[in-house]
Amino acid sequence: MSLALRLREFQEHEDSLRWEGTFEQYLGMVERNPSVAHTAHARVYDMIAAAGVREVDGHKVYCFFEDEVFGVSEPLERLVEEYFHSAARRLDVRKRILLLMGPVSGGKSSLVTLLKRGLEAYSRTERGALYGILGCPMHEEPLHLIPNRLRSQMETELGVHIEGDLCPVCQLRLEEDFGGDILRMPVERVLISEGKRIGIGTFSPSDPKSQDIADLTGSIDFSTIAEYGAESDPRAFRFDGELNKANRGILEMQEMLKVDSKFLYHLLSLTQEGNFKAGRFALISADELVIAHTNETEYQAFISNKKNEALHSRMVVMPIPYTLHVSDEVKIYGKLIRQSDLRNVHLAPHGLRTAATFSVLSRLKESTKADLMKKLKLYDGQTVEGSEIDVKELHSEHPVEGMDGIDPRYVINRISSALVRSDAPCINALDILRSLKDGLNQHASISHEDKENLLNFIAVARQEYDEVVKKEVQKAFVYSYEESAQAVFNNYLDNVEAYCNKQKLKDPITDEELDPDEALMRSIEEQIGVSDNAKTQFREEILIRISSYARRGKTFTYNSHDRLKEAIERKLFNDLKDIVKITTNAKTPDPDQLKRINQVHETLVDKHGYCSVCANEVLKYVGSLLNR
C-alpha cells in the first residue's frame, strides 16, 4: 500500500468518527449508554481497564502500561486502585490533585504522556466516545443544558450524575441563537487531541514575574470590547487557558511545586468544587483530571513551608521510584535505544544487563538479611542458592526504596559516549562499564563518598559479568565436545545405578567386576555443591527421576535434570580448562585448535547472539580470565 493511500485511509477514518446532532439525539444516546456521559476520572479509569488486567503473584498488572513503563508495577497498581478507580466511583479522592513524586528520569513524565496519548486514542473508540456542545470553547458536557430543578429526576432516569453549569458562551448562545430551546442545541463528538488543545492541557512554570494567570484561565480580548461593549460579554473573552482547554480530559502541571502559589489556588477550586474563576464571570465549571509531577527534594521543601498547608490535604502523593528489577531496567534501556540512533549498533550480549546491575545496585539500601548482590537477584526473581529469605521481608526494611541512585538516562548517555569514542560496529559490557566509570568524573553532583561506592558497584557488576561469560564460553566449548559430555553423563548414571542398587560394574574390556567409581561421582557432584552427607540423597533422586521417565515411556537424557547437566558441564569445562586457555591464547593455533575455536565461535554467534567481532573479543577475554 502506498504512503499516500495509507494517509488517505487514515483521514477517511478520522472523518468517519465525526458526528453532529441535537441535544435531543444526545439524550437518546445517554439513555442507551450512560458511559458517554462519564466524568474525566471515570473515562481515564475505563481506558486503563479496557486494555486488560492480569494477576501476577497476587498483584494486578495493568496491560495499558506494560510496553512503555517498566519495573514499577506495584506503584502503578496502587495508583490505579487508590486513585483512578476510587475517583471513577465518585469517592472524595477525585477532588484531589494527583502528584507523582520521584527521582529524575524515573518515568513520571513518560507515565503522564502515556495517559494523554491513551486518552486521545480511547476517545476515537466506540467505548471511549464522548460528546460536547458544538461551538463551546471548552467542549463541555451537553447534560449541563438540563435545568437544575429537573436534574434529580433526569439523573434517575438516565443513570448518570450531572455536575456543572453551562459556560458563559453556551448560556449566551442558548438564549440568543436558540431562544432557550435546549433540545435544539447542537452537539458534536469530541476527539481529544493534545496538538489541537482539545481535552488535554499542559502548564509549565516560567518566570513568576512574567507569567500571567491568563495562561491558566483565559484572557480578555481587548480588540473586541468596542464591538461587544463590556468585558463581561463572553464574546469578548478568550477561553484559551489551560484550564479551559483541558476540560473533559487531563491537565498536566509540569514541575508543579515551582509554580507561584497564586496559580495553585486556582487548582484548589477546580479540584474541590469543580469550577474556577475567570474574567468577570460567575464560576466556570470544569471536569478534568489534574496530574502534577515533581522530585523528592522539591516536595520536601514544599511540605515544610507552612504557607502551603491548605494544598497538602488537597493532593494525593504517589511515589514513583526507580525500578529495582534488573530485567525491567534492561527493558527501559531497550526502549530508550529504540528511540535513538543506537538501534542500528550491535550491543554484545550481557552489555545492557551488566549496566542494569550497576544501576540497580546504586539504588538498593543495605540489608541485615542479605548482601546487595543477593538482594538484587532476589528482587529480580532469581533463585539464590542456600537462601530462604522472603522478598517481602527485604521490602519491609525500606518501604520506599529506589528514590535515588543512577538514572537510566545517564547509562544511555554513557553507552552513546562509548559508541562515539570506539567507532566500532558493536560494543560489549566492558566498553559500557569503562564509559560508566569515566562518566563519574564528569558528574558534578556526585560526592567523593558516592563516587567510591559507585566504583565499587562497577567492580561488582564486572565480577558478575565475568562469571556469566565464563559460563557461556564454557557451554559453547561443551557444545563442541557434546559427545564427551554425553559419555560423562552415561558413565555417571551407570555408577549411580550400581551404587544405589549395591551392585558391581563390569569392565567392558576385561569383564572384571568393579566397585562404583566414587571419585568420578564426587568429582561431578562437587561441581554443584552436593556435600558428602547429601550425596546418597542426590543419587537416589536421580534414580527416581530415571524410573519416573521410564514409567511414562520417556527417555532420561542429558537435558532432563538441570542440576546434573550443570554439574557435568562444569566438570567437563574444568577438565578442558587447559585446552581452552591454549586454544584462546594461541597466536598460531594448530589445525585441531583452529577447528575447535571455529566451532566455539560459531556456537556463540548462532546460539548466543554474538556477532563475529564480539565473539572473538569474549573468547580472548575469557582466555585471559582463565590465565589469571
C-alpha positions as CSV (number, residue, x, y, z in Angstrom):
1,M,0.0,0.0,0.0
2,S,1.4,3.4,-1.0
3,L,2.0,6.0,1.7
4,A,-0.5,8.4,0.1
5,L,-3.2,5.8,0.1
6,R,-2.5,5.0,3.7
7,L,-2.7,8.7,4.7
8,R,-6.0,9.0,2.7
9,E,-7.4,6.0,4.6
10,F,-6.4,7.5,7.9
11,Q,-8.1,10.8,7.0
12,E,-11.3,9.0,5.9
13,H,-11.3,7.1,9.2
14,E,-10.9,10.3,11.2
15,D,-13.8,11.9,9.2
16,S,-16.0,8.9,9.8
17,L,-15.7,9.5,13.6
18,R,-17.2,12.9,13.4
19,W,-20.8,13.3,14.4
20,E,-23.1,16.2,14.8
21,G,-26.7,16.2,16.1
22,T,-29.0,17.8,18.6
23,F,-29.2,17.6,22.3
24,E,-32.4,15.6,21.9
25,Q,-30.5,13.0,20.0
26,Y,-27.7,13.0,22.5
27,L,-30.2,12.3,25.3
28,G,-31.2,9.2,23.4
29,M,-27.5,8.1,23.3
30,V,-27.1,8.6,27.1
31,E,-30.3,6.7,27.7
32,R,-28.9,3.7,25.7
33,N,-25.3,4.0,27.0
34,P,-24.7,6.2,30.2
35,S,-20.9,5.8,29.9
36,V,-20.8,8.5,27.2
37,A,-21.5,11.0,30.0
38,H,-18.7,9.7,32.2
39,T,-16.5,12.2,34.1
40,A,-12.9,12.7,33.1
41,H,-11.7,10.5,36.0
42,A,-14.1,7.7,35.1
43,R,-13.1,7.9,31.4
44,V,-9.4,7.6,32.3
45,Y,-10.0,4.5,34.5
46,D,-12.2,2.9,31.8
47,M,-9.4,3.5,29.3
48,I,-6.9,1.7,31.6
49,A,-9.3,-1.2,32.4
50,A,-10.2,-1.6,28.7
51,A,-6.6,-2.6,27.9
52,G,-6.9,-5.6,30.2
53,V,-5.8,-6.6,33.7
54,R,-3.7,-9.7,34.6
55,E,-2.9,-11.1,38.1
56,V,0.7,-12.0,38.8
57,D,1.8,-13.2,42.3
58,G,-1.3,-11.7,43.9
59,H,-0.8,-8.3,42.2
60,K,-2.8,-6.7,39.4
61,V,-0.8,-5.9,36.3
62,Y,-2.4,-3.3,34.0
63,C,-1.7,-4.1,30.4
64,F,-2.1,-0.4,29.5
65,F,1.3,0.4,30.9
66,E,3.2,-2.8,30.0
67,D,5.0,-1.8,26.8
68,E,6.0,1.7,28.0
69,V,6.6,1.8,31.7
70,F,8.7,-0.9,33.3
71,G,9.6,-2.1,36.8
72,V,7.0,-0.1,38.7
73,S,4.0,-2.5,38.5
74,E,3.3,-2.2,42.3
75,P,3.3,1.6,42.4
76,L,1.1,1.6,39.2
77,E,-1.3,-0.9,40.9
78,R,-1.6,1.4,43.9
79,L,-2.0,4.4,41.5
80,V,-4.9,2.8,39.6
81,E,-6.7,1.3,42.6
82,E,-6.2,4.0,45.1
83,Y,-6.7,7.0,42.8
84,F,-8.2,6.3,39.4
85,H,-10.6,3.6,40.4
86,S,-11.7,5.4,43.6
87,A,-12.1,8.7,41.6
88,A,-14.1,6.9,38.9
89,R,-16.6,5.7,41.6
90,R,-17.0,9.3,42.7
91,L,-15.3,8.9,46.0
92,D,-13.7,12.1,47.5
93,V,-10.3,11.3,46.1
94,R,-11.5,12.7,42.8
95,K,-11.3,16.1,44.4
96,R,-7.6,15.9,44.8
97,I,-4.6,16.8,42.7
98,L,-2.6,13.7,41.7
99,L,1.1,14.4,42.4
100,L,3.6,11.9,41.0
101,M,6.8,12.2,43.1
102,G,10.0,10.5,42.3
103,P,13.6,10.9,41.1
104,V,14.7,12.3,37.7
105,S,14.2,10.0,34.7
106,G,12.1,7.7,36.9
107,G,9.2,7.6,34.4
108,K,6.9,10.3,35.8
109,S,6.7,12.3,32.5
110,S,6.5,9.1,30.5
111,L,3.6,7.9,32.6
112,V,1.7,11.2,32.0
113,T,2.5,11.2,28.3
114,L,1.2,7.6,28.1
115,L,-2.1,8.7,29.8
116,K,-2.5,11.6,27.4
117,R,-1.8,9.6,24.3
118,G,-4.0,6.8,25.5
119,L,-6.9,9.2,26.1
120,E,-6.5,10.6,22.6
121,A,-6.8,7.1,21.1
122,Y,-9.5,6.0,23.5
123,S,-11.8,8.9,22.5
124,R,-11.7,7.5,19.0
125,T,-13.1,4.1,20.0
126,E,-16.7,3.3,20.4
127,R,-16.3,2.5,24.1
128,G,-14.5,5.8,24.7
129,A,-16.7,8.1,22.7
130,L,-17.6,11.4,24.3
131,Y,-19.7,14.4,23.2
132,G,-19.7,18.1,23.8
133,I,-21.8,21.2,22.9
134,L,-20.9,22.2,19.4
135,G,-19.1,25.6,19.3
136,C,-18.3,25.5,23.0
137,P,-14.7,26.6,23.6
138,M,-14.5,24.1,26.5
139,H,-16.3,21.2,24.7
140,E,-18.5,20.9,27.8
141,E,-20.8,18.1,28.7
142,P,-24.2,18.6,27.0
143,L,-26.1,17.5,30.1
144,H,-25.2,20.9,31.6
145,L,-28.2,22.1,29.5
146,I,-30.6,20.4,31.8
147,P,-32.1,22.9,34.3
148,N,-31.2,22.3,38.0
149,R,-34.8,21.7,39.1
150,L,-35.1,18.8,36.6
151,R,-31.7,17.2,37.2
152,S,-32.6,14.9,40.1
153,Q,-35.4,13.3,38.1
154,M,-33.2,13.1,34.9
155,E,-30.3,11.6,36.7
156,T,-32.5,8.8,38.0
157,E,-33.9,8.1,34.5
158,L,-30.6,8.3,32.7
159,G,-28.5,6.6,35.3
160,V,-25.9,9.3,35.4
161,H,-24.7,12.2,37.6
162,I,-24.9,15.7,36.3
163,E,-22.4,18.1,37.7
164,G,-21.6,21.6,36.5
165,D,-23.3,24.5,34.7
166,L,-23.2,26.0,31.2
167,C,-20.2,28.1,30.4
168,P,-20.9,31.8,29.6
169,V,-20.5,31.3,25.9
170,C,-23.1,28.4,25.8
171,Q,-25.5,30.4,28.1
172,L,-25.4,33.3,25.6
173,R,-25.8,31.1,22.6
174,L,-28.7,29.2,24.1
175,E,-30.7,32.4,24.6
176,E,-29.7,34.4,21.5
177,D,-29.4,31.6,18.9
178,F,-31.9,29.0,20.1
179,G,-34.4,31.0,22.1
180,G,-33.8,28.9,25.2
181,D,-34.8,25.6,23.4
182,I,-32.2,23.2,24.9
183,L,-33.4,20.3,22.7
184,R,-32.2,22.1,19.5
185,M,-28.8,22.9,21.0
186,P,-26.2,21.3,18.6
187,V,-23.9,18.5,20.0
188,E,-20.8,17.0,18.4
189,R,-18.5,14.1,19.1
190,V,-15.3,15.3,20.8
191,L,-12.0,13.8,19.6
192,I,-9.4,14.5,22.3
193,S,-6.1,15.9,20.9
194,E,-3.2,17.5,22.7
195,G,-2.0,19.1,19.5
196,K,-5.3,20.8,18.9
197,R,-5.7,21.6,22.6
198,I,-8.9,19.6,23.0
199,G,-9.3,17.8,26.3
200,I,-5.6,18.0,27.2
201,G,-3.7,20.9,28.6
202,T,-0.1,21.3,29.8
203,F,1.0,24.1,32.1
204,S,4.8,24.7,32.5
205,P,6.2,27.2,35.1
206,S,8.2,30.1,33.8
207,D,9.5,33.3,35.4
208,P,7.0,34.2,38.2
209,K,7.3,37.9,37.4
210,S,6.3,37.5,33.8
211,Q,3.9,34.5,33.9
212,D,0.3,35.6,33.6
213,I,-2.7,33.9,35.3
214,A,-4.4,34.1,31.9
215,D,-2.2,31.2,30.8
216,L,-4.4,29.1,33.1
217,T,-7.8,30.8,33.0
218,G,-8.0,32.6,29.6
219,S,-8.0,36.4,29.0
220,I,-9.9,39.4,27.8
221,D,-9.8,40.1,24.0
222,F,-9.4,43.9,24.2
223,S,-9.8,44.2,20.4
224,T,-13.5,43.1,20.7
225,I,-14.6,45.2,23.7
226,A,-15.6,48.1,21.4
227,E,-17.8,45.7,19.4
228,Y,-19.4,43.9,22.3
229,G,-19.4,46.8,24.8
230,A,-18.3,45.1,28.0
231,E,-15.6,42.9,29.5
232,S,-18.4,40.7,30.9
233,D,-19.6,39.7,27.5
234,P,-18.3,36.2,26.9
235,R,-17.7,37.0,23.2
236,A,-15.0,39.5,24.4
237,F,-13.1,36.8,26.3
238,R,-10.6,34.2,25.1
239,F,-11.4,30.9,26.7
240,D,-7.9,29.6,25.8
241,G,-6.2,29.0,29.1
242,E,-5.0,25.5,30.0
243,L,-8.0,25.1,32.5
244,N,-10.4,25.8,29.6
245,K,-8.7,23.6,27.1
246,A,-8.2,20.6,29.4
247,N,-11.9,20.3,30.2
248,R,-13.2,16.8,29.8
249,G,-9.7,15.3,29.9
250,I,-6.3,15.8,31.6
251,L,-4.4,18.9,32.8
252,E,-0.7,18.2,33.3
253,M,1.1,20.5,35.7
254,Q,4.8,20.2,34.9
255,E,7.1,20.8,37.9
256,M,4.0,22.0,39.8
257,L,5.8,22.9,43.0
258,K,7.8,25.5,41.2
259,V,4.6,27.3,40.2
260,D,3.7,30.5,42.0
261,S,1.1,29.9,44.7
262,K,-1.5,32.2,43.1
263,F,-1.7,29.7,40.3
264,L,-2.0,26.8,42.6
265,Y,-5.0,28.2,44.4
266,H,-7.0,28.1,41.2
267,L,-6.4,24.4,41.1
268,L,-7.8,24.1,44.6
269,S,-11.1,25.5,43.5
270,L,-11.0,23.3,40.3
271,T,-10.4,20.0,42.1
272,Q,-12.5,20.7,45.2
273,E,-15.5,22.4,43.7
274,G,-15.2,21.5,40.0
275,N,-15.0,25.2,38.9
276,F,-12.7,28.1,38.7
277,K,-12.9,31.9,38.4
278,A,-12.0,33.7,35.2
279,G,-12.7,37.2,34.0
280,R,-15.9,39.0,35.0
281,F,-18.0,35.8,35.0
282,A,-19.5,33.6,37.6
283,L,-17.6,30.5,38.5
284,I,-16.9,28.4,35.3
285,S,-17.5,24.6,35.6
286,A,-14.7,22.2,34.5
287,D,-14.3,18.5,34.6
288,E,-10.6,17.5,34.4
289,L,-8.1,15.2,36.0
290,V,-5.1,17.3,37.3
291,I,-1.8,15.4,37.3
292,A,1.4,17.0,38.5
293,H,4.9,15.7,39.0
294,T,7.9,16.7,41.0
295,N,11.1,15.4,42.6
296,E,11.5,14.4,46.2
297,T,13.7,17.4,47.1
298,E,11.2,20.0,45.9
299,Y,8.4,18.1,47.6
300,Q,10.1,18.1,51.0
301,A,10.7,21.8,50.6
302,F,7.1,22.3,49.7
303,I,5.6,20.5,52.6
304,S,8.0,22.1,55.1
305,N,6.6,25.6,54.1
306,K,3.5,26.3,56.3
307,K,2.1,28.6,53.7
308,N,1.3,25.6,51.6
309,E,-0.7,23.7,54.3
310,A,-4.0,24.3,52.5
311,L,-2.6,22.4,49.5
312,H,-1.2,19.5,51.4
313,S,-4.6,17.8,52.1
314,R,-5.8,18.5,48.5
315,M,-3.1,16.3,47.0
316,V,-2.7,12.6,46.6
317,V,1.0,11.9,46.5
318,M,2.1,8.8,44.6
319,P,5.8,7.9,44.9
320,I,7.2,6.6,41.5
321,P,10.7,5.2,42.3
322,Y,13.3,3.8,40.0
323,T,12.9,0.1,39.2
324,L,14.7,-2.4,41.4
325,H,14.4,-5.2,38.9
326,V,17.4,-5.7,36.7
327,S,15.2,-7.3,33.9
328,D,12.9,-4.3,33.8
329,E,15.9,-1.9,33.8
330,V,17.1,-3.7,30.7
331,K,13.7,-3.1,29.1
332,I,14.0,0.6,29.9
333,Y,17.4,0.8,28.1
334,G,15.9,-1.2,25.2
335,K,13.1,1.3,24.9
336,L,15.5,4.3,25.0
337,I,17.8,2.7,22.5
338,R,14.9,2.1,20.1
339,Q,14.1,5.8,20.2
340,S,17.6,6.7,19.3
341,D,20.2,6.2,16.5
342,L,21.8,3.5,18.7
343,R,19.3,1.0,17.4
344,N,21.5,0.1,14.4
345,V,24.6,-0.7,16.5
346,H,25.1,-4.2,17.8
347,L,25.2,-4.5,21.5
348,A,27.0,-7.6,22.7
349,P,25.1,-10.0,24.9
350,H,25.0,-9.1,28.6
351,G,26.1,-5.5,28.0
352,L,22.8,-3.9,29.0
353,R,22.3,-6.4,31.8
354,T,25.7,-5.6,33.3
355,A,24.9,-1.8,33.1
356,A,21.5,-2.5,34.7
357,T,23.2,-4.5,37.5
358,F,25.3,-1.4,38.3
359,S,22.3,0.9,38.2
360,V,20.1,-1.2,40.5
361,L,23.0,-1.8,42.9
362,S,23.2,2.0,43.3
363,R,19.5,2.2,44.2
364,L,19.4,-0.5,46.8
365,K,19.6,0.1,50.5
366,E,21.8,-2.1,52.8
367,S,20.0,-5.0,54.4
368,T,20.6,-7.0,57.5
369,K,19.3,-10.1,55.8
370,A,21.3,-10.3,52.6
371,D,24.2,-8.6,50.8
372,L,23.3,-6.2,48.0
373,M,24.1,-8.7,45.2
374,K,22.0,-11.4,46.7
375,K,19.2,-8.8,47.3
376,L,19.4,-7.7,43.7
377,K,19.0,-11.3,42.4
378,L,16.1,-12.0,44.8
379,Y,14.3,-8.8,43.7
380,D,14.7,-9.9,40.1
381,G,13.0,-13.2,40.8
382,Q,16.2,-15.3,40.6
383,T,16.8,-18.3,42.8
384,V,19.7,-17.7,45.2
385,E,21.3,-20.9,46.4
386,G,21.2,-21.5,50.1
387,S,18.9,-18.6,50.8
388,E,15.5,-18.8,52.5
389,I,15.0,-15.0,52.6
390,D,11.5,-13.8,51.9
391,V,11.5,-10.9,49.4
392,K,8.6,-9.3,51.3
393,E,10.8,-9.1,54.3
394,L,13.5,-7.3,52.3
395,H,11.0,-4.8,51.0
396,S,9.7,-4.2,54.5
397,E,13.1,-3.0,55.7
398,H,12.9,0.0,53.3
399,P,9.3,0.5,52.1
400,V,10.2,3.4,49.8
401,E,13.4,2.1,48.1
402,G,14.7,3.3,44.8
403,M,14.2,7.0,45.2
404,D,17.8,7.7,44.5
405,G,20.7,6.2,42.6
406,I,21.9,6.1,39.0
407,D,19.2,7.1,36.5
408,P,18.6,5.3,33.1
409,R,19.4,8.3,31.0
410,Y,22.9,8.5,32.5
411,V,23.5,4.9,31.4
412,I,22.2,5.6,27.8
413,N,24.3,8.7,27.6
414,R,27.4,6.7,28.6
415,I,26.6,4.0,26.0
416,S,26.4,6.7,23.4
417,S,29.7,8.1,24.5
418,A,31.3,4.6,24.3
419,L,30.0,4.2,20.7
420,V,31.3,7.6,19.6
421,R,34.7,7.0,21.2
422,S,35.2,3.5,19.9
423,D,33.6,4.0,16.5
424,A,33.2,0.1,16.5
425,P,30.4,-1.9,14.9
426,C,29.4,-3.2,18.3
427,I,30.2,-2.6,22.0
428,N,30.4,-5.0,24.9
429,A,29.8,-4.9,28.6
430,L,33.4,-3.9,29.3
431,D,33.1,-0.9,27.0
432,I,30.0,0.2,28.8
433,L,31.4,-0.3,32.3
434,R,34.5,1.7,31.2
435,S,32.4,4.5,29.9
436,L,30.2,4.5,33.1
437,K,33.4,4.8,35.2
438,D,34.8,7.7,33.1
439,G,31.4,9.5,33.3
440,L,31.6,9.6,37.1
441,N,34.5,12.1,36.9
442,Q,32.3,14.4,34.8
443,H,29.3,14.2,37.1
444,A,29.4,17.3,39.2
445,S,26.7,16.3,41.7
446,I,28.4,13.1,42.8
447,S,30.3,13.4,46.1
448,H,33.6,11.7,46.7
449,E,32.0,9.2,49.0
450,D,29.2,8.4,46.4
451,K,31.9,8.0,43.7
452,E,33.7,5.5,45.8
453,N,30.5,3.5,46.3
454,L,29.7,3.7,42.6
455,L,33.2,2.5,41.6
456,N,32.7,-0.5,43.9
457,F,29.3,-1.2,42.2
458,I,31.0,-1.1,38.8
459,A,33.6,-3.7,40.2
460,V,30.8,-5.9,41.5
461,A,28.9,-5.7,38.1
462,R,32.1,-6.7,36.3
463,Q,32.6,-9.7,38.6
464,E,29.1,-10.8,37.8
465,Y,29.7,-10.4,34.1
466,D,33.0,-12.4,34.4
467,E,31.1,-15.3,35.8
468,V,28.3,-15.1,33.2
469,V,30.7,-15.1,30.2
470,K,32.9,-17.8,31.6
471,K,29.8,-20.0,31.9
472,E,28.7,-19.0,28.4
473,V,32.0,-19.8,26.8
474,Q,32.1,-23.0,28.9
475,K,28.8,-24.1,27.4
476,A,30.0,-23.2,23.9
477,F,33.1,-25.4,24.4
478,V,31.0,-28.2,25.9
479,Y,28.7,-28.0,22.9
480,S,31.6,-28.6,20.6
481,Y,32.6,-31.5,22.9
482,E,29.0,-32.7,23.2
483,E,29.9,-36.3,22.6
484,S,32.3,-36.1,25.5
485,A,29.6,-34.6,27.7
486,Q,27.2,-37.4,26.8
487,A,29.8,-40.0,27.6
488,V,30.4,-38.5,31.1
489,F,26.7,-38.4,31.6
490,N,26.2,-42.0,30.7
491,N,29.2,-43.1,32.8
492,Y,27.8,-41.2,35.8
493,L,24.4,-42.8,35.5
494,D,25.9,-46.3,35.3
495,N,27.8,-45.7,38.5
496,V,24.8,-44.1,40.3
497,E,22.6,-47.1,39.4
498,A,25.2,-49.6,40.7
499,Y,25.8,-47.5,43.9
500,C,22.1,-47.2,44.8
501,N,21.4,-50.9,44.0
502,K,24.5,-52.0,45.8
503,Q,25.8,-53.8,42.6
504,K,29.1,-54.1,40.9
505,L,30.1,-52.7,37.5
506,K,31.7,-54.9,34.8
507,D,34.7,-53.6,33.0
508,P,33.8,-53.6,29.2
509,I,37.3,-54.8,28.2
510,T,38.4,-57.2,30.9
511,D,35.0,-58.3,32.2
512,E,36.4,-57.6,35.7
513,E,33.8,-56.7,38.3
514,L,34.4,-53.2,39.8
515,D,33.0,-51.1,42.6
516,P,31.1,-47.9,41.6
517,D,33.7,-45.2,40.8
518,E,33.2,-42.9,43.9
519,A,35.9,-40.5,42.7
520,L,34.1,-39.9,39.4
521,M,30.7,-39.4,41.0
522,R,32.1,-37.0,43.6
523,S,34.1,-35.0,41.0
524,I,30.8,-34.3,39.3
525,E,28.6,-33.7,42.3
526,E,31.0,-31.3,44.0
527,Q,30.7,-29.0,40.9
528,I,27.2,-28.0,42.2
529,G,27.9,-28.1,45.9
530,V,26.5,-31.5,46.8
531,S,28.1,-32.4,50.1
532,D,29.4,-35.8,51.1
533,N,26.4,-36.2,53.5
534,A,23.9,-35.3,50.8
535,K,25.4,-37.4,48.0
536,T,23.2,-40.5,48.6
537,Q,20.0,-38.5,48.6
538,F,21.1,-36.7,45.4
539,R,21.9,-40.0,43.7
540,E,18.6,-41.6,44.8
541,E,16.8,-38.6,43.4
542,I,18.4,-39.1,40.0
543,L,17.4,-42.8,40.1
544,I,13.8,-41.9,41.0
545,R,13.8,-39.4,38.1
546,I,15.0,-42.2,35.7
547,S,12.3,-44.6,36.9
548,S,9.6,-41.9,36.5
549,Y,10.7,-41.2,33.0
550,A,10.7,-45.0,32.2
551,R,7.2,-45.4,33.5
552,R,5.9,-42.7,31.2
553,G,7.8,-44.1,28.2
554,K,10.2,-41.2,28.1
555,T,14.0,-41.3,27.8
556,F,16.1,-39.7,30.5
557,T,18.6,-37.6,28.6
558,Y,21.4,-35.1,29.2
559,N,18.9,-32.2,29.4
560,S,16.4,-34.0,31.8
561,H,17.9,-32.8,35.1
562,D,19.1,-29.2,35.2
563,R,21.5,-29.5,38.1
564,L,23.1,-32.7,36.9
565,K,23.5,-31.1,33.4
566,E,25.2,-28.1,35.0
567,A,27.5,-30.3,37.1
568,I,28.6,-32.3,34.0
569,E,29.2,-29.1,32.0
570,R,31.3,-27.7,34.8
571,K,33.2,-30.9,35.2
572,L,33.9,-31.1,31.5
573,F,34.9,-27.5,31.3
574,N,37.3,-27.8,34.3
575,D,38.8,-30.8,32.5
576,L,39.0,-28.7,29.3
577,K,40.2,-25.6,31.0
578,D,43.8,-26.0,29.9
579,I,42.6,-26.7,26.3
580,V,40.5,-23.5,26.5
581,K,43.5,-21.5,27.7
582,I,45.7,-22.8,25.0
583,T,43.1,-22.5,22.3
584,T,42.1,-18.9,23.1
585,N,45.6,-17.7,23.6
586,A,47.4,-19.5,20.8
587,K,48.9,-17.0,18.4
588,T,49.3,-19.7,15.7
589,P,46.9,-22.5,16.7
590,D,47.4,-25.9,15.2
591,P,44.7,-27.3,12.9
592,D,42.9,-29.1,15.7
593,Q,42.9,-26.0,17.9
594,L,41.7,-23.9,15.0
595,K,38.9,-26.2,14.2
596,R,37.8,-26.2,17.9
597,I,37.9,-22.4,18.2
598,N,35.9,-22.0,15.0
599,Q,33.3,-24.4,16.4
600,V,33.0,-22.4,19.6
601,H,33.0,-19.1,17.7
602,E,30.1,-20.4,15.5
603,T,28.2,-21.5,18.6
604,L,28.5,-18.1,20.2
605,V,27.2,-16.4,17.0
606,D,24.4,-18.8,16.2
607,K,23.1,-19.7,19.7
608,H,24.1,-16.8,22.0
609,G,23.5,-13.6,20.0
610,Y,27.1,-12.5,19.4
611,C,28.4,-11.0,16.2
612,S,31.7,-12.1,14.7
613,V,33.6,-9.1,16.4
614,C,32.3,-9.5,19.9
615,A,32.5,-13.3,19.8
616,N,36.3,-13.0,19.1
617,E,36.6,-10.5,21.9
618,V,34.7,-12.6,24.5
619,L,36.9,-15.6,23.7
620,K,40.1,-13.6,24.2
621,Y,38.7,-12.1,27.4
622,V,37.7,-15.5,28.9
623,G,41.1,-16.9,28.0
624,S,42.7,-14.0,29.9
625,L,40.4,-14.7,32.9
626,L,41.4,-18.3,33.0
627,N,45.1,-17.4,32.9
628,R,44.9,-15.2,36.0
